[in-house]
Amino acid sequence: SGQTEFKLSDRYSLEATVKDLGFVSWLDVQVVDVDSSFRFEGVEFDNIFDINDSIVSLEEARYEESFYSNETRTHFALLPFTVQARLKRKLHSSLLSNVYGYARYLYLAGYIPRIGFGSEFILSKRHLFDTDLSYGGFNQLTLGLDYRWKIDNMWELAAGINNLAIVIPSLGLGTTAYISMRYIL
């Protein structure tokens, strides 16, 4: 994981983030390549009290032939990771400190790239509030809120909810909430 920020001017900066980038590699293993269209509908027995071993063995063999092969090979797979770019603009306001736009991609099935924008409010020197409106990801439209309390120069407590749009069932499909403690270097 890593994040870097490029200062483009006095008011603009670009943040680039990569989280959880990794892979797994196995040597000489049996690999199961499952087609997502495969559908197992079970096995039908006329009398469950009169199951002979040959029927069970036949179904077991049919199942194993569908998924497994006797050949071994090297297998390489990427693990789920996140890539994000965020363009931030500083504002000269006592309440609204920044506005930003971003694009995020999570390497997972069913995830579409998320595009959004947000704002950062300064409630006081140690209390910050963020809003976020985005489209994409696993949801269609998300509205997030986040509160941060800078306990001292090195510690920050944060809490938030990532999708308030769930209150409108046609827009939101799910939500997550979080609480975190961060150590700032």
N, C-alpha and C positions, 0 to 999 in steps of 0.2 A: 504494500500500500504506500501511496505517496501523494503529496500535493505540492504544487508550486504556484507562485503568483508572479506574473510579469506586470510591472508597472508600465503602462503605455503612455501615460501623461499624468499631470497633477490630479486629474479627475477620473481617469479611466484605468482599470486594471483587468487583467485576464487571469483567471485561475484555471489550472488543469489538474484533474484528480484521477488517479487510478487506484481502485481498491480491490483487494483480494485476488490479485492476478497470480495464477498458478496453474499447474498441470499435474497429471499423474501419468506414469508410464510403467507398463508391465512387460516383462520379457517372458516369452514361452508360456502363454496362458491360453485357455479356451475363451473365446470371445463370443458373446451372444449378441447378434445384431437383430434386434426386434423391430419389425415393421409395425408402426403405430396403428395400422389398419387391422392387425391380428385381433381376432375376437374368440375367446374361449367360452363356450356355452355350457360346459360341464359334460358329465357322462350320465347316461340314463341306464338305470338298472330296473328290471321288472320286479325283482324281489331282493331287497337289501340284506335279507337273512340268508340268501342262497347265492352269494358271490363266490365264484371259484377263482382261483389264483390266475388262471390263464386270461380271464377278461381284464383283470387289474393290470397284469403284465403287458397285455396288448395295448391298453390305453396309455400306460406309462411309457412304453416304447414309442408310441405315436407322438406323445408330447415331447419326449426328449429329441426325437428326430426333427421336430419342428424348430426347436430352439438351439440345440447343441450340435457341434460337429466334433470329430475326433482330432482335427488338426489344431495345432497351437501356433500362435503368432505373437508378434509384438503389438501392443495396443497403446495408443497415446490419446489422451483426452484433456481438453481444457476444462478447468473448473469454473463455476460461475464467477464473473467479475463485473465491476462497474467502471465505466469511463464517463467523465463529465467535464464539460467546459462551461465556464461562467464568466460573462462580461459584466463588470460592476462599475457603476458610475457614482462617485461621491457627490453629495449635495451639500450645499452650505446652508443647512437648516438646523435649528436647535432640536427639532423633534424627528424629522425624517433624515437619516444619515446617508443611506444608500438606496439605489434601485438597481436591479440586476435582471439579466436574462440568461437562460442556460439551456443546454441540451445534455441529456443523460441517456446512456445505454447500459442495460444490464443484460449480460449474456445468459439468458434463460429462455426456455421454450415459452412462447406465448407473450413475451414482453415486446412491446413496440417502443421505439425511441420516444422519450418524454421531452417535451419542449415546454418551457414555462418562464415566468417572470415573478419577481417578488420585490419586497421592500423591507428595509431594516429601520426600526424606530428606536430612538434613545429615550427611554422613560426617565432615567437618571444616569449618573456616572456608572453605576454598577448593574443597572437593570435594562435589558434589551428585549425587544419584541420583534419577531419576524413574521411576515405573511408570504404566502406562496400560492400562485395559481398556475396550474399546469394541465397539459393534455398529453395522454399517452401512458406508457407503462402497462400495468395490468388493469388499470381503470381507464375510463374515458376522460373524465374531468376531475381534478382534485383541487381542493382548497385546504392549505395547511397553515397551522399557527404554531409558533414556537416561542418560548420564553426562556431567556438566559439570565442567570444571576452570577456576576463576577464576584466570587466570595473574597478573593484577594488577587494579587497580580498573577498568581499561578494556577488557581483553581476556579472552575466554572461549573455550575449546576444548570442543567438544561432539561426542559420538559416540553413535550409538544404532541400534537395530533397531526397525522399526515393527510387525512382526508375528511373534511367536514361535509363534502358534497354527498356523503352517504345519506344525509337527511332528505335528499331528493333522489328517490330510488332509481329513476331513469338515467341519472348521471353517475352515481357512485356505486361501485361494486363491492367495496370493502374498505376497511380502514385499519390503521395501526396507530398506537400511541407509544410514547417512549419517555424514559427518564434517564439521564446520563450524568456522570461526573467526569469532567475532563481536566487533565493536567496540561497546562500550556507552557511550552518551553520558551 
